[in-house]
């Protein structure tokens, strides 16, 4: 599919923050509903607050947690011996999509904000990972290796039905992110000499445009509010940026002003904690 440059004047790429974040390496359309978590969240945790979802190995394996925005309270939502990663908030802030290998393969799941009612959305051989919701909550884009080693971007309805393949390239495509108007999807790709950030139409993968055609390694693209800018690596809201960094020897979560300045450390364990996502 030939690259088009028509979108470049409409998009201003923000400078990359000088923090390195972990970048990813890599359906049956009938959802299933397994048993709920063995240890659901205690009733005293207030889920109505502003929260940050993230993945952590603090309990011995990767799990999905939410914490308050100052990092003072955190709770394990998945509480499962399998690996649970890649949390993504629904636009209404009431559900979280995530990746889990609890059925023996890497699949996309969704659960309530308190960890109850986990539902499996995909069920195919290969890796399904990195879910992200459309702004209206009707669809989920994700990365999949269901055709073999090739990693591409797919989109499906939020109940797991009507899976559509958007990219088809031998190179790695991952890190999908919806534009605020739901019309485009950002993603990172290894289809050039270095990893670069691309954008395409969300319906069919057309209008493919390379936004960072340079010699730097770029990953984890995300749209800033109102869709006027694009950041790499970070997860912005209008007042703070939350990000992961290994500046202290292992991966922890930090927040800072979008204009820079000293970051505030939110987690401080000896385990890795990554993939922060601010509640809408």
C-alpha positions in Angstrom: 0.0 0.0 0.0 1.8 3.3 -1.0 2.3 5.8 1.7 0.4 9.1 1.3 1.6 12.4 2.7 -1.7 14.3 2.6 -2.3 14.1 6.4 1.1 15.5 7.4 0.1 19.2 7.3 -2.8 18.4 9.7 -0.6 16.8 12.3 2.1 18.3 14.5 4.4 15.8 16.0 5.4 16.8 19.6 9.0 16.4 20.6 9.8 13.1 22.3 10.3 13.4 26.1 13.7 12.4 27.2 12.5 9.3 29.0 12.7 5.8 27.5 9.6 3.7 27.9 9.2 -0.1 27.3 8.1 -0.7 23.7 6.3 -3.8 22.7 7.8 -6.5 20.6 4.5 -8.0 19.3 -10.8 -13.9 17.3 -13.0 -16.1 17.8 -15.7 -13.5 17.7 -17.9 -15.1 20.3 -17.0 -13.9 23.8 -16.8 -16.3 26.7 -17.3 -15.5 30.4 -15.0 -17.4 32.8 -15.1 -17.3 36.6 -14.5 -13.9 38.3 -11.3 -13.2 40.1 -10.7 -15.3 43.3 -10.1 -12.1 45.3 -12.2 -9.2 44.1 -11.4 -5.7 45.1 -12.4 -4.9 48.8 -15.4 -2.6 49.1 -13.5 0.1 50.9 -11.5 0.9 47.7 -13.3 3.9 46.1 -13.4 3.2 42.3 -15.3 6.4 41.6 -12.1 8.5 41.9 -9.5 9.5 39.3 -7.4 6.4 38.8 -4.4 5.2 36.8 -4.4 1.7 35.4 -1.0 -0.1 35.0 0.7 -3.4 35.0 2.9 -4.6 37.8 4.9 -7.7 38.9 4.8 -6.8 42.6 2.8 -10.0 43.3 5.2 -12.3 41.5 3.7 -12.1 38.1 2.3 -9.4 35.8 -1.1 -8.2 37.0 -3.4 -5.2 36.2 -3.7 -2.7 39.0 -5.3 0.7 39.5 -4.0 3.4 41.8 -4.9 6.9 42.9 -3.2 9.6 40.9 -0.8 10.4 43.7 0.2 6.7 44.0 -0.9 6.4 47.6 -3.4 3.6 47.1 -3.2 0.7 44.6 -5.2 -2.5 44.1 -4.8 -5.7 42.1 -7.7 -6.2 39.7 -6.8 -9.4 37.9 -5.3 -11.5 40.8 -4.6 -14.5 38.5 -1.6 -16.8 38.2 -1.5 -16.0 34.4 0.2 -12.9 32.9 -2.2 -10.0 32.6 -0.8 -6.8 30.9 -1.7 -3.9 28.5 -4.6 -2.2 30.4 -6.8 0.2 28.4 -9.7 2.2 29.7 -13.0 2.4 28.0 -14.0 6.0 27.2 -16.6 6.0 30.0 -14.0 4.8 32.5 -16.1 1.9 33.6 -14.3 -1.0 31.9 -10.7 -2.0 31.2 -9.5 -4.1 28.3 -6.3 -6.1 28.8 -4.1 -8.9 27.5 -4.1 -12.2 29.3 -2.7 -15.7 28.7 -4.9 -17.4 31.2 -6.5 -19.7 28.6 -3.1 -20.8 27.3 -2.6 -18.2 24.6 -2.3 -14.4 24.6 -5.9 -13.0 24.1 -7.8 -9.7 24.6 -10.1 -9.6 27.6 -12.3 -6.9 29.2 -13.4 -6.5 32.8 -15.3 -4.0 35.0 -13.2 -1.2 36.7 -13.2 -3.2 39.9 -12.0 -6.4 38.2 -15.3 -8.2 38.2 -16.9 -10.0 35.2 -13.8 -10.7 33.0 -14.8 -11.6 29.5 -12.6 -13.1 26.8 -13.0 -11.3 23.4 -10.5 -13.1 21.2 -9.7 -16.8 20.9 -7.2 -17.7 18.2 -3.7 -19.1 18.0 -0.9 -16.5 18.2 -0.6 -13.3 20.2 -3.4 -10.8 20.6 -2.2 -7.8 22.6 -2.2 -4.0 23.1 -6.0 -3.2 23.0 -7.2 0.4 22.7 -10.8 1.6 22.6 -12.3 3.9 20.0 -13.5 7.2 21.4 -17.1 6.2 21.3 -16.4 2.8 23.0 -17.9 0.8 20.1 -14.6 -0.7 18.8 -11.2 -2.0 20.1 -8.0 -1.9 18.0 -5.3 -4.3 18.9 -2.1 -5.9 17.7 -2.2 -9.6 16.6 0.2 -12.3 15.3 -2.7 -14.6 14.5 -1.3 -15.3 11.0 2.1 -16.4 12.3 5.2 -14.3 13.1 3.8 -11.2 11.4 2.4 -8.6 13.7 -0.4 -6.4 12.4 -3.1 -4.0 13.5 -6.7 -5.3 13.7 -10.0 -3.7 14.9 -13.1 -5.4 16.2 -16.4 -4.5 17.9 -16.1 -4.0 21.6 -17.9 -7.4 22.2 -15.2 -9.2 20.1 -17.2 -9.5 16.9 -16.5 -8.4 13.3 -12.7 -8.6 13.4 -11.0 -6.5 10.5 -7.4 -6.5 9.6 -6.0 -3.0 9.0 -2.3 -3.6 8.2 -0.6 -6.4 6.2 3.2 -5.9 6.2 6.1 -8.3 7.0 7.4 -5.7 9.4 6.3 -5.3 13.0 3.2 -3.1 13.4 2.0 -2.4 17.0 1.0 0.3 19.6 -2.3 1.3 18.0 -3.9 4.5 19.3 -7.2 6.1 18.1 -7.5 9.8 17.1 -10.0 11.7 19.3 -12.5 11.8 16.4 -12.2 8.1 15.8 -11.3 8.5 12.2 -7.6 7.5 12.3 -5.3 5.1 14.1 -1.6 5.8 15.0 0.8 2.9 15.3 4.5 2.2 15.4 6.1 0.1 12.7 9.4 -1.4 11.8 8.7 -1.2 8.0 11.4 1.4 7.5 15.1 1.2 8.6 14.2 2.4 12.1 11.0 2.1 14.1 8.7 4.9 13.0 5.2 6.3 13.8 2.5 6.0 11.2 -1.2 7.0 10.8 -4.0 5.3 8.8 -7.7 5.4 8.4 -9.4 3.5 11.1 -12.0 1.8 8.9 -9.9 0.0 6.4 -6.2 0.9 6.9 -6.0 3.2 3.9 -4.3 6.6 3.8 -1.1 5.2 5.3 1.3 8.0 6.2 4.7 7.9 7.9 4.9 10.7 10.5 8.5 10.2 11.8 10.6 9.4 8.8 14.0 9.9 10.6 16.8 7.8 12.0 15.5 7.8 15.6 13.7 4.9 17.2 10.1 6.0 17.9 7.4 4.0 19.6 4.2 4.1 21.8 2.5 7.0 19.9 -0.5 8.6 21.6 -2.8 11.5 20.7 -2.8 14.6 23.0 -6.2 16.1 23.9 -8.3 17.4 21.0 -6.1 15.6 18.5 -3.9 18.7 17.7 -0.6 17.0 18.7 0.9 13.6 18.9 3.3 12.4 21.6 5.5 9.4 21.7 6.1 7.2 24.7 3.9 9.2 27.1 0.3 9.1 28.1 -1.0 12.7 28.4 -4.0 14.3 30.0 -4.6 18.1 30.2 -2.7 18.8 33.4 -0.2 15.9 34.0 1.7 13.3 32.0 2.1 9.8 33.4 4.9 7.6 32.1 7.2 4.7 33.0 11.0 5.0 33.3 13.9 2.8 34.4 16.0 5.8 35.6 16.3 4.3 39.0 17.3 0.8 38.0 13.9 -0.8 37.3 10.7 0.3 35.7 8.5 2.6 37.8 5.7 5.1 37.2 6.2 8.9 37.3 4.1 12.0 36.6 5.0 15.4 35.5 3.7 18.6 33.9 3.2 18.4 30.1 5.6 21.4 29.9 8.4 19.5 31.6 9.8 20.1 35.1 10.8 17.7 37.9 8.8 14.4 37.8 7.0 12.9 40.7 7.7 9.2 41.4 4.4 7.3 41.9 5.7 3.8 42.6 8.9 2.6 44.2 9.1 -1.2 44.3 12.0 -3.4 43.1 9.6 -5.0 40.6 8.7 -3.5 37.1 5.6 -1.4 36.8 4.8 -0.1 33.3 2.0 0.9 30.8 0.2 3.6 32.8 -3.1 4.8 31.4 -5.1 7.6 32.9 -8.8 7.1 33.5 -10.9 9.1 31.1 
